[in-house]
Amino acid sequence: LWCLVLIQTESMCQVGYTRDELISRLMNDFLHKTKVPGISVAVSKKGEIHYAKGFGYADLENNVEMQATTRIRAASVSKMITITAIARLVTEGKLDLDAPIKQYIPYLKEPFANLTTRLIANHTSCIPHRPTHNKSKKKNYNSTRELVELVEETTLRFTPGSKYEYSSLAYNLLAGVIEGASGKNYLDYMQEDVFKPLGMERTAPDELSEVTKNEAKMYFFKKG
């Protein structure tokens, strides 16, 4: 995709498009070819935003256009945010990456209790990628313990540490680790110790039941 954009950018610059015209043409072409409902683009340099604009729609059914300020679900980019919290706790001496996580989640059952934060964080815990029957896909959970129980319903696919296998489900355990190491609720810790210090004022938990006009709806491709 980016190779294609680069080639198009060079050719468009040669025919005299302005920056805004160039980005608009590229993004509208992208939406047409991919059939994605909407996209938000921002360009920053040295911490200053030079361009920000939305294209397409945040909500197709209600004809809500995508804006530069529309909040979009971060999906698995959230893992990087969770790892930032883990790294902070390690730096502060509150978390040992190689200690059994039962040290931080005392209610966790075997065989998961003896996994380490390092194994989970680098996707070598051998916990399945998704919960049993994928039942968590469109549901909000009220506590980290409920998320941990989803892990406990599964079985380890291999011997921990023996194989790399990407797992979103395993990262639920890191929420429990953060709570145990910090002494705070996971979402409170993220807000107070990660988002606030970094100036991430518009980052918040995804409430599936409370989609507003400032948030993009979730869409899935089905049979093409």
N, C-alpha and C positions, 0 to 999 in steps of 0.2 A: 504493500500500500504506500509506504513512504517513498520508495523508489519511484513509483508512479507519480506521486505528488511532486517530487523533486523535478522530474522530467517536465511535468506540466508547468511548474513554476518558472523554469528557465525559459520555456517557449512563450509563456504569457508575458513575462517581463520584456521579452524582445519586441512585443507588439504594443507596448506602452500602457499596460494596465496599472492602475494605482494599487497600493497595498491592500486597501479595503476591497476594491473590486476583485483583486486576485484571490483573496481569502474567500470572499462570497461565492465566486464561481467554483472554487475547489470544493467548498463544503456542500454547496447545493448539488454538485456533481456526485459527491460522495453519498449523499442521502438518496439520490436517484438510483445509483448503482447497487447500494446495499439494502435499500428499503428499510433502513433504520428510521424510526419516527422523528428523532431529533438529536442534535448534538450541540454542545457548548464549547466554545474555543476561547482560550486566553493566551496571550503572548506577554511574557514578562522578561525584563532584563535588569540584573542587579537589584532585584527586589521590587522593582517598580513595574506595574502593569501598563503596557503600552497599547494593548488592544484586547477587547473582550466583547463577545457577541454570541447570541444563541441563534440557531437555525432549525427550521422544522418545528415540530410540536412536542410539548411536554405531556400533553393529554389530547389524544386524537378524538375521543368521544365528545369532549366538551370544547374542542377547537381552541385549546390554550396553547399559545405559541411558546417555544423555548426562549428563555432570556439568558443573558449573561449571569444573572443572579439566581437562576433556577437551581434548586438543590437536587442533585442526582445521586442515586444509590451508589456507594463506593464499591460494593461487591467485595471481591477478594483483595482489593487494595487495602481493605481494613486490616488485613494480616500485617501489613507494614506498620500500621498504627499500633497494633497490639505489640509487635516486636519492639517498637520505640519505648513503650511502657516497660517491657521486660528489661531492655538495656538500661533504662534509668534505675530500676531497682537493683540491678547487678552493680552498677556504678556506685550506688549508695550503700552497697554492702548488705542489702536486705534479702538478696536472692542468690542462691548457689545453683548454677546451671546444671551441675552434675549430681545434685542431691535427689533422692527419690521424691516425687511430687507429693507423696503422702505427708511429707513434712509441712506442706502448705495446704493440702486438701485432706484433712484427717479422715473424712467420711468416705473417701474414694475406695472402691473395692478392688481386689486383685482380679486380673493380673496388671491392671492399669496403675495401681498404687506405686509400683516400683519403677515406672518409667521416669525419665528425667526431663527437665525443661528443654535441655539441648536436643534430645531425640525428637521431641514434639515439634520444636521450633524449626528444625531442619528437615522435617518430613521423613524421618526414619523410625518413627514409633511403630509403624505397621498397623496403625488404626485405619479402618476403612475410610474412604473419602466422604461417603454419605451415611446418614443414619439408616437403620432398618426401615425398609419400605419408603425411604425418602420423605418421611412424614413431617419433617420440620420446614419444608420449603416455603410455605406461606403462613407461618404462624409466629406470633410473638411469644416470648417466654418471660415469665415474671421474675425468675431468679437464675443465678448461675448454677444452682444445684439441679434445676430441671434440665439444663443443658448438659451437665455432667452425666445425668441419668441416661441421656441419649447415647453417650459413649459406652456406658456400662451394658447397654442392651446388645452391643456388638461383640465380636471376638477378634483377637489379633490375627492378622493375615499371615504374618511371618514372625520369625524371631526378631525382637526389637534391635535395631542397629545393623541388621543384615542386608537391608535393601531400602532404597529410596522409593517412596510412593506418596505422592501428593495427597494431603488429607485436610479438607476444610473442617471435618468433624473433630479432628484431634485438637484444633485450636480452641474449642470450647474449654478444654482443660486448662489452657493458659489463662483464661478469665478467672478460673478458680485459683490458680497459682498467684496471680496478681492480687487477688483479694487476701489470700493467706499471708503473702509477703508484705503487703502494704497496710493491712488492717482496715482497709476501706472497701466499700462496695465497688465492684468493677467499674460501673459507669461513673460513679463519683470520682474515682481515681483518674479515669481518663479525662474527665472534665477539668478537674482541679490541677492535676499534675502534668498533663500532656497538652490538651487543647488550649487552656487559658494561657500558659506560659508562651506558647507558640503563636498566640493571636488568632487561633482558629475559632472565630466567634460564630461561624455558621455551621459548624460540624456538630452533629447530634445523632443519637440513636435513630434507627429506621423504624418508625411506627407504621406498620403495614395498614392498620385500620384508620389512620388519620392523615391521608394524603391531602394536602392543601394545594391551592393554585400556585404556590411557590415551590412545589416539588414535582419532579417528573414521575409519571406512573411507570410501573414495570410492564414490559412487553416481552413476549417469547415468540420465537419463530416456530411455527407449527406446519409441518409438511411443506416447507419451502416458503 
